[in-house]
Amino acid sequence: MWDSRGKVAIAGVGFSELTREASGPLGLRAMDACRNAAADAGVPLDQIDGLATYPEAPFRGAGHREGIDVVTVDYMLRHLDLAPEIRWYAQTEQGMVLSAVIEAINAVAAGACNYALVWRALHRPMGIYGSLGGTVSGPAEFTMPYGFGASFQNHSFSYQRYMSKFGAKREHMATMVVNQRANANKNPHAYFHDRKMTRDDYMNARMIADPLCLFDCDVPVEGAVAVLLTSAERARDLKNPPAYVAGYGQNTDRRPALPVYTLVNYMKSGRSIMNQIWERSGLSNKDVDVAEMYDGFAPSTFYWLESAGFCGEGEAFQFVQDGRIEIGGELPLNTNGGALSEGRLHSMGHLAEAVYQISGRAGERQVKDCNVALVTAGSPMLRGSGMLLTSEP
């Protein structure tokens, strides 16, 4: 079991507006989210002495203009009125934003800082973006010249294999996607808060990369989410009930030199990550009350459900049927609407929702007697990570 189990807590959550048409620079939205997270915890900005983020731009060929395309640690050091002496910071390039959160967890546990602020800000430029082009090297030389290289194509490749091998159909996926939209309709932060979806809407949606349709892809938004971490002792005296970190896991599996990762790769890495979480926390999937699992592309959620052991391999498409994943079901899933309906936040929205659920602040979405929440980020093979939060240390 992990020595720091329950010794670090997430004490505050902050959102900026999530929009498709930004009216100002991304940096301002990131500062809004950070200020809101500090206010949510009741911690003055001038007490925050730790910073971390995962600033990577979300699409191929994106710019790296500070405060417009990305928001780095340096940006926050220059623009937020933080503690006079910042004692610790980190900026990760792998593992999506949960890896930055994990860095902050370990920093707080080690006493490197008292309060760590972690944010994820994503830019959504106007018009078409992320198109293939330019010079390529490495494994991409064998795919991109033939028009195969976008992330949605890679995900469709594995999901096509999943459907063929196990008998899943688009009707099965419709259940999960439509349920997440219903959850988003209860979430005031969600981009699709006011837009409902029916099964017919899903089944008639245009194809992006067969078998992935438009609604199998997360919705790109402009915005930011932040969380504030501190020690369990400090968190007890703050404004809201904290969410304690019971354990975490990251993809440390050796990556094969393949042009395209396969279903086998996803499952092997997913199981490795989940085993780390269960080992560090001393808990199991049977203890989980709510699951907030990455859905940048819908099939990733199936792989996570199976990797976590909620069902057997090749059974997730059946597991999500018959109300099992609804808010009042056996395993409420992506209660915020997920990336598919809340917005593309690289799982920072999933983490925020887990904290809301654990602290009993999820409003209409609140899961009854929610004491253990599982969060995952990224597809299992591609920079995957995850963590377990509890209501008691």
SULVEN-V211208 format. One record per residue. N is the residue number from 1. OMEGA is omega in radians with two decimals (none if undefined). BURIAL is I if it has 24 or more other ideal C-beta (glycine too) atoms within 12 Angstrom, else O. Layout:
[[N OMEGA BURIAL] [N OMEGA BURIAL]]
//
This chain:
[[1 -3.09 O] [2 -3.10 I] [3 -3.09 O] [4 3.13 I] [5 3.07 I] [6 -3.09 I] [7 3.12 I] [8 -3.10 I] [9 2.96 I] [10 -2.98 I] [11 -3.11 I] [12 3.13 I] [13 3.11 I] [14 3.08 I] [15 2.80 I] [16 2.97 I] [17 3.04 I] [18 -3.02 I] [19 3.05 I] [20 -3.11 O] [21 -3.07 O] [22 3.11 I] [23 -3.14 O] [24 -3.10 O] [25 -3.12 I] [26 -3.12 I] [27 3.12 I] [28 3.10 I] [29 3.10 I] [30 3.10 I] [31 3.07 I] [32 -3.12 I] [33 -3.12 I] [34 3.10 I] [35 3.14 I] [36 3.11 I] [37 3.11 I] [38 3.13 I] [39 3.13 I] [40 3.11 I] [41 -3.07 I] [42 -3.13 O] [43 3.09 I] [44 -3.14 O] [45 -3.07 I] [46 3.01 O] [47 -3.09 I] [48 -3.04 I] [49 3.10 I] [50 -3.11 I] [51 3.05 I] [52 3.05 I] [53 3.00 I] [54 -2.92 I] [55 -3.01 I] [56 3.07 I] [57 -2.93 I] [58 -3.09 I] [59 -3.11 I] [60 3.09 O] [61 -3.12 O] [62 3.08 O] [63 3.13 O] [64 3.11 O] [65 -3.11 O] [66 3.11 I] [67 3.13 I] [68 3.09 I] [69 -3.12 I] [70 3.07 I] [71 -3.03 I] [72 3.04 I] [73 -3.11 I] [74 3.12 O] [75 -3.13 I] [76 3.09 I] [77 -3.09 I] [78 -2.97 O] [79 3.12 O] [80 3.12 I] [81 -3.07 O] [82 3.11 I] [83 -3.14 I] [84 3.12 O] [85 3.05 O] [86 -3.03 I] [87 -3.05 O] [88 2.98 I] [89 3.09 I] [90 3.10 I] [91 -3.01 I] [92 3.13 I] [93 3.14 O] [94 3.00 O] [95 -3.05 I] [96 -2.90 I] [97 3.11 I] [98 3.07 I] [99 3.05 I] [100 3.09 I] [101 3.12 I] [102 3.06 I] [103 3.14 I] [104 3.09 I] [105 -3.11 I] [106 3.10 I] [107 3.11 I] [108 -3.13 I] [109 -3.12 I] [110 -3.11 O] [111 3.14 O] [112 3.05 I] [113 3.13 I] [114 -3.13 I] [115 -3.13 I] [116 3.12 I] [117 3.14 I] [118 -3.13 I] [119 2.97 I] [120 3.13 I] [121 -3.13 I] [122 3.14 I] [123 3.06 I] [124 -3.11 I] [125 3.11 I] [126 3.05 O] [127 -3.11 O] [128 3.12 O] [129 3.10 O] [130 -3.12 I] [131 -3.12 O] [132 3.11 O] [133 3.11 O] [134 -3.12 O] [135 3.12 O] [136 3.10 O] [137 3.12 O] [138 -3.10 O] [139 -3.13 O] [140 3.10 I] [141 -3.07 O] [142 -3.11 O] [143 -3.00 O] [144 3.08 I] [145 -3.13 O] [146 3.09 O] [147 -3.14 O] [148 -3.11 O] [149 3.10 I] [150 -3.07 I] [151 -3.13 I] [152 3.07 I] [153 3.10 I] [154 -3.13 I] [155 3.11 I] [156 3.13 I] [157 -3.12 I] [158 -3.11 I] [159 3.05 I] [160 3.09 O] [161 3.13 I] [162 -3.11 I] [163 -3.13 I] [164 -3.06 O] [165 -2.99 O] [166 3.08 I] [167 3.11 O] [168 3.12 I] [169 -3.13 O] [170 3.10 I] [171 3.12 O] [172 3.13 I] [173 3.14 I] [174 -3.13 I] [175 -3.11 I] [176 -3.06 I] [177 3.14 I] [178 3.10 I] [179 3.13 I] [180 3.08 I] [181 3.09 I] [182 3.08 I] [183 3.12 I] [184 3.11 I] [185 3.08 I] [186 -3.03 I] [187 -3.09 I] [188 3.11 O] [189 -2.98 I] [190 3.08 I] [191 -3.13 I] [192 -3.14 I] [193 -3.04 I] [194 -3.09 O] [195 -3.12 O] [196 3.09 O] [197 3.06 I] [198 3.08 O] [199 3.11 O] [200 3.08 O] [201 -3.12 O] [202 -3.05 I] [203 -3.11 I] [204 -3.11 O] [205 -3.12 I] [206 3.11 O] [207 3.05 O] [208 3.03 O] [209 -3.04 I] [210 0.22 O] [211 3.14 I] [212 3.08 I] [213 -3.10 I] [214 -3.04 O] [215 2.98 I] [216 -3.10 I] [217 -3.14 I] [218 -3.09 I] [219 3.14 I] [220 3.13 I] [221 3.00 I] [222 -3.14 I] [223 -3.08 I] [224 3.02 I] [225 3.14 I] [226 3.03 I] [227 3.11 I] [228 -3.13 I] [229 3.06 I] [230 3.13 I] [231 3.12 I] [232 -3.13 I] [233 3.13 O] [234 -3.05 I] [235 -3.10 I] [236 -3.08 O] [237 -3.09 O] [238 -2.89 I] [239 -3.05 O] [240 3.07 I] [241 -3.10 I] [242 2.99 I] [243 -3.07 I] [244 -3.14 I] [245 -3.11 I] [246 -3.11 I] [247 3.13 I] [248 3.09 I] [249 3.11 I] [250 3.13 I] [251 3.10 I] [252 -3.12 O] [253 3.12 I] [254 -3.11 O] [255 3.06 O] [256 3.14 O] [257 -3.11 O] [258 3.05 O] [259 -3.13 O] [260 3.11 I] [261 -3.02 I] [262 3.09 I] [263 3.12 I] [264 3.14 O] [265 3.14 I] [266 -3.05 I] [267 3.14 I] [268 3.13 I] [269 3.13 I] [270 3.13 I] [271 3.11 I] [272 3.14 I] [273 -3.10 I] [274 3.10 I] [275 3.08 I] [276 -3.12 I] [277 -3.13 I] [278 -3.13 I] [279 -3.12 O] [280 -3.04 I] [281 -3.03 I] [282 3.13 O] [283 3.13 I] [284 3.13 O] [285 3.13 I] [286 3.14 O] [287 -3.00 I] [288 3.12 I] [289 3.14 I] [290 -3.13 I] [291 3.08 I] [292 -2.91 I] [293 -3.03 I] [294 -3.11 I] [295 3.05 I] [296 2.89 I] [297 -2.92 I] [298 -3.10 I] [299 3.14 I] [300 3.13 I] [301 3.06 I] [302 -3.12 I] [303 3.12 I] [304 3.12 I] [305 -3.12 I] [306 3.11 I] [307 3.14 I] [308 3.10 I] [309 3.08 I] [310 3.06 I] [311 -3.14 I] [312 3.12 O] [313 -3.11 I] [314 -3.09 O] [315 -3.05 O] [316 -3.10 I] [317 3.04 I] [318 -3.11 I] [319 -3.03 I] [320 -3.12 I] [321 2.94 I] [322 3.05 O] [323 -3.05 O] [324 -3.05 I] [325 3.10 I] [326 -3.06 I] [327 3.10 I] [328 -3.06 O] [329 -3.11 I] [330 3.10 I] [331 3.08 I] [332 -3.00 I] [333 3.08 I] [334 -3.03 I] [335 3.09 I] [336 -3.04 I] [337 3.12 I] [338 3.11 I] [339 -3.13 I] [340 -3.05 I] [341 3.02 I] [342 3.13 I] [343 -3.12 I] [344 -3.14 I] [345 3.12 I] [346 3.05 I] [347 3.03 I] [348 3.04 I] [349 3.09 I] [350 3.13 I] [351 3.12 I] [352 3.14 I] [353 3.11 I] [354 3.11 I] [355 3.10 I] [356 -3.13 I] [357 -3.12 I] [358 -3.10 I] [359 3.07 I] [360 -3.04 O] [361 -3.07 I] [362 3.07 I] [363 -3.13 O] [364 -3.08 O] [365 -2.99 I] [366 3.06 I] [367 -3.10 I] [368 3.08 O] [369 -3.11 O] [370 -3.10 I] [371 -3.12 I] [372 -3.13 I] [373 3.09 I] [374 3.12 I] [375 3.03 I] [376 -3.13 I] [377 3.12 I] [378 2.95 I] [379 -3.03 I] [380 -3.07 I] [381 -3.02 I] [382 3.03 I] [383 -3.08 I] [384 3.06 I] [385 3.14 I] [386 3.09 I] [387 -3.12 I] [388 3.12 I] [389 -3.14 I] [390 3.13 I] [391 3.10 I] [392 -3.12 O] [393 none I]]
//
